[in-house]
Amino acid sequence: MPEGWFSRELGRWYSWQTDDVFTKQALRLHPRPGKPLLVIDASDTGELVGWANIPHHLGTEATAVTGEPNAPINANPDCLQAFTYPFVLALHNDQGRSSKVLARLQPDYSRREHQREFSLKHYPMFQGAHNFFNYRRIVSTSRNNPFYGTSTLGDMTIVNWNCGNDWTWMNPPLLLNEPQIDATGQRQNWKGGLATIALRSAQEHALLFAEWLMKTQSKPTFPLMLMTGSQSPLGTTSGLSMVPYIREGRRIVGRSAYGQREFMIREQDLRKDLSGGRDFSRTAIAVTHYAIDLHGCRYRNWQPSDEATSAPVRETNIRPLQIPLESLIPQGVNNLLIGGKSLAVTHIADAVTRTHYSEWSIGAAAGATAGWLTTQAPRNLPLADIPKRSMPALQRYLTDQGLRWRW
Ligand SMILES: Cc1cc2nc3c(=O)[nH]c(=O)nc-3n(C[C@H](O)[C@H](O)[C@H](O)COP(=O)(O)OP(=O)(O)OC[C@H]3O[C@@H](n4cnc5c(N)ncnc54)[C@H](O)[C@@H]3O)c2cc1C
């Protein structure tokens, strides 16, 4: 069983060798003779983009560069959105066993420093509308109303909470930059381009949030326990997810389009109340709609973070976003498409495109575009140079595949 302590397991996770926990099967991809190879990077951090050093951005952009009204004055490549290790709490009296295990944890930063970040805000824990336990309840033994029903013994919730297990500190940031990838030898021996110290701190933060919840919120009628080991839905010894939820990865610099030499979807393209939004329908291959839901970054000592703190807005303030093909094709590489959140968006726009509907729409569009190029497109049409006159044919093909690219 995985330990659920990814900072220690990284090496084994990325190794080519099978071990007692992870089974590996090496795949070598190569084109058929005389045929081009098309690659899609649909990983959550843009792993191929990082490993191959394809032009990309990390963290925030400066307002002078993007023209985004709510971007910070200075760019900060370290300022990535928070990442999170989920865990599962059950309503079950384990006689304090899971709390005792957590009491043995010795975090790098003091317990008090972690605990200062924890809050339920104004939300009730177990009862009433919008209660914490129901927010992401995954097991309901009574199958009662998911919004208003009160949970009963045996119910389980998966915890993914802003003022809880979100790890916002960039001491150090989660993603290694290019010099760090070189210095750590990861070009030869790739391990995700991740900072193990950041992973460890986030793991400790999540487990301490579990401890805090059990200590401050458990009641005789609502006893909380942390689900660990083989009985845990997450299937790890620690009870944490095997890998964290990473909201922001590497973001490519897109192909020249819509008045930008280095295309990026930006805040003005999203907001109903800002001028400068562009119409991407000519080369649209997907569509999405969501709030600017930014889980911000900070430094431990609160020095200025260069986060776009004034950028978040609700969905009602956001226009449906058509995603143009140029945001999926990186600069300098003609046979790579992005199939997830590493597309060409700014830090602010990533807060829209990082969620489920967007990522799956982008992935489906990338896959279908690759299919169209290999089966339908005029012979040997290079991906990076799909002429504008071919876009209607590609868009028709996407529609035939059941995909949406207009609202
Ligand atoms: C706890 C949690 C809560 C969430 N809440 C919401 C929510 O409320 N609303 C919402 O819209 N979205 C939410 N999301 C986000 C949503 O789940 C994702 O947007 C969606 O699952 C992304 O799907 P995907 O297939 O594009 O990418 P992923 O599911 O991230 O898949 C990426 C895949 O790439 C693989 N991979 C990575 N590196 C490599 C490599 N080097 N080689 C080969 N494979 C690799 C990974 O193993 C993984 O299988 C949440 C996610 C989590 C984890």
The ligand as an SDF file (V2000), in Angstrom:
LIG
                    3D

 53 58  0  0  0  0  0  0  0  0999 V2000
   -9.7280   17.3660   -4.2520 C   0  0  0  0  0  0  0  0  0  0  0  0
  -10.1560   17.9650   -5.5580 C   0  0  0  0  0  0  0  0  0  0  0  0
  -11.2500   18.8010   -5.6110 C   0  0  0  0  0  0  0  0  0  0  0  0
  -11.6390   19.3610   -6.8100 C   0  0  0  0  0  0  0  0  0  0  0  0
  -12.7490   20.1430   -6.8270 N   0  0  0  0  0  0  0  0  0  0  0  0
  -13.2210   20.5890   -8.0080 C   0  0  0  0  0  0  0  0  0  0  0  0
  -14.4610   21.2890   -8.0610 C   0  0  0  0  0  0  0  0  0  0  0  0
  -15.1270   21.5040   -7.0490 O   0  0  0  0  0  0  0  0  0  0  0  0
  -14.9030   21.7280   -9.2700 N   0  0  0  0  0  0  0  0  0  0  0  0
  -14.2010   21.4840  -10.4210 C   0  0  0  0  0  0  0  0  0  0  0  0
  -14.6590   21.8650  -11.4900 O   0  0  0  0  0  0  0  0  0  0  0  0
  -13.0140   20.8320  -10.3930 N   0  0  0  0  0  0  0  0  0  0  0  0
  -12.5160   20.3940   -9.2210 C   0  0  0  0  0  0  0  0  0  0  0  0
  -11.3360   19.6860   -9.1750 N   0  0  0  0  0  0  0  0  0  0  0  0
  -10.5310   19.6350  -10.4100 C   0  0  0  0  0  0  0  0  0  0  0  0
  -10.9070   18.5100  -11.3340 C   0  0  0  0  0  0  0  0  0  0  0  0
  -10.9530   17.2950  -10.6290 O   0  0  0  0  0  0  0  0  0  0  0  0
   -9.8480   18.4970  -12.4460 C   0  0  0  0  0  0  0  0  0  0  0  0
   -9.9780   19.6910  -13.1680 O   0  0  0  0  0  0  0  0  0  0  0  0
  -10.0060   17.3260  -13.3980 C   0  0  0  0  0  0  0  0  0  0  0  0
  -10.0760   16.1050  -12.7230 O   0  0  0  0  0  0  0  0  0  0  0  0
   -8.8400   17.3210  -14.3770 C   0  0  0  0  0  0  0  0  0  0  0  0
   -8.9290   16.1880  -15.1790 O   0  0  0  0  0  0  0  0  0  0  0  0
   -7.7950   15.8400  -16.1930 P   0  0  0  0  0  0  0  0  0  0  0  0
   -8.0940   14.4720  -16.7160 O   0  0  0  0  0  0  0  0  0  0  0  0
   -7.6140   16.9460  -17.1860 O   0  0  0  0  0  0  0  0  0  0  0  0
   -6.4590   15.8530  -15.3480 O   0  0  0  0  0  0  0  0  0  0  0  0
   -6.0210   14.9580  -14.1020 P   0  0  0  0  0  0  0  0  0  0  0  0
   -7.1690   14.2160  -13.5130 O   0  0  0  0  0  0  0  0  0  0  0  0
   -5.2040   15.8690  -13.2410 O   0  0  0  0  0  0  0  0  0  0  0  0
   -5.0960   13.8790  -14.7980 O   0  0  0  0  0  0  0  0  0  0  0  0
   -3.7690   14.1150  -15.1250 C   0  0  0  0  0  0  0  0  0  0  0  0
   -3.1190   12.7610  -15.3110 C   0  0  0  0  0  0  0  0  0  0  0  0
   -1.7990   12.9300  -15.7740 O   0  0  0  0  0  0  0  0  0  0  0  0
   -1.0210   11.9150  -15.1880 C   0  0  0  0  0  0  0  0  0  0  0  0
    0.3900   12.2890  -15.2600 N   0  0  0  0  0  0  0  0  0  0  0  0
    1.0240   13.2810  -14.6090 C   0  0  0  0  0  0  0  0  0  0  0  0
    2.3210   13.2840  -14.9480 N   0  0  0  0  0  0  0  0  0  0  0  0
    2.5040   12.2910  -15.8410 C   0  0  0  0  0  0  0  0  0  0  0  0
    3.6350   11.8070  -16.5550 C   0  0  0  0  0  0  0  0  0  0  0  0
    4.8340   12.3500  -16.4110 N   0  0  0  0  0  0  0  0  0  0  0  0
    3.4610   10.7730  -17.3820 N   0  0  0  0  0  0  0  0  0  0  0  0
    2.2480   10.2000  -17.5460 C   0  0  0  0  0  0  0  0  0  0  0  0
    1.1340   10.6210  -16.8820 N   0  0  0  0  0  0  0  0  0  0  0  0
    1.2790   11.6510  -16.0410 C   0  0  0  0  0  0  0  0  0  0  0  0
   -1.5390   11.8460  -13.7680 C   0  0  0  0  0  0  0  0  0  0  0  0
   -1.1730   10.6310  -13.1380 O   0  0  0  0  0  0  0  0  0  0  0  0
   -3.0410   11.9740  -13.9990 C   0  0  0  0  0  0  0  0  0  0  0  0
   -3.6420   10.7230  -14.1830 O   0  0  0  0  0  0  0  0  0  0  0  0
  -10.9140   19.0850   -7.9940 C   0  0  0  0  0  0  0  0  0  0  0  0
   -9.8080   18.2500   -7.9450 C   0  0  0  0  0  0  0  0  0  0  0  0
   -9.4250   17.6740   -6.7500 C   0  0  0  0  0  0  0  0  0  0  0  0
   -8.2350   16.7450   -6.7100 C   0  0  0  0  0  0  0  0  0  0  0  0
  1  2  1  0
  2  3  1  0
  2 52  2  0
  3  4  2  0
  4  5  1  0
  4 50  1  0
  5  6  2  0
  6  7  1  0
  6 13  1  0
  7  8  2  0
  7  9  1  0
  9 10  1  0
 10 11  2  0
 10 12  1  0
 12 13  2  0
 13 14  1  0
 14 15  1  0
 14 50  1  0
 15 16  1  0
 16 17  1  0
 16 18  1  0
 18 19  1  0
 18 20  1  0
 20 21  1  0
 20 22  1  0
 22 23  1  0
 23 24  1  0
 24 25  2  0
 24 26  1  0
 24 27  1  0
 27 28  1  0
 28 29  2  0
 28 30  1  0
 28 31  1  0
 31 32  1  0
 32 33  1  0
 33 34  1  0
 33 48  1  0
 34 35  1  0
 35 36  1  0
 35 46  1  0
 36 37  1  0
 36 45  1  0
 37 38  2  0
 38 39  1  0
 39 40  1  0
 39 45  2  0
 40 41  1  0
 40 42  2  0
 42 43  1  0
 43 44  2  0
 44 45  1  0
 46 47  1  0
 46 48  1  0
 48 49  1  0
 50 51  2  0
 51 52  1  0
 52 53  1  0
M  END
$$$$
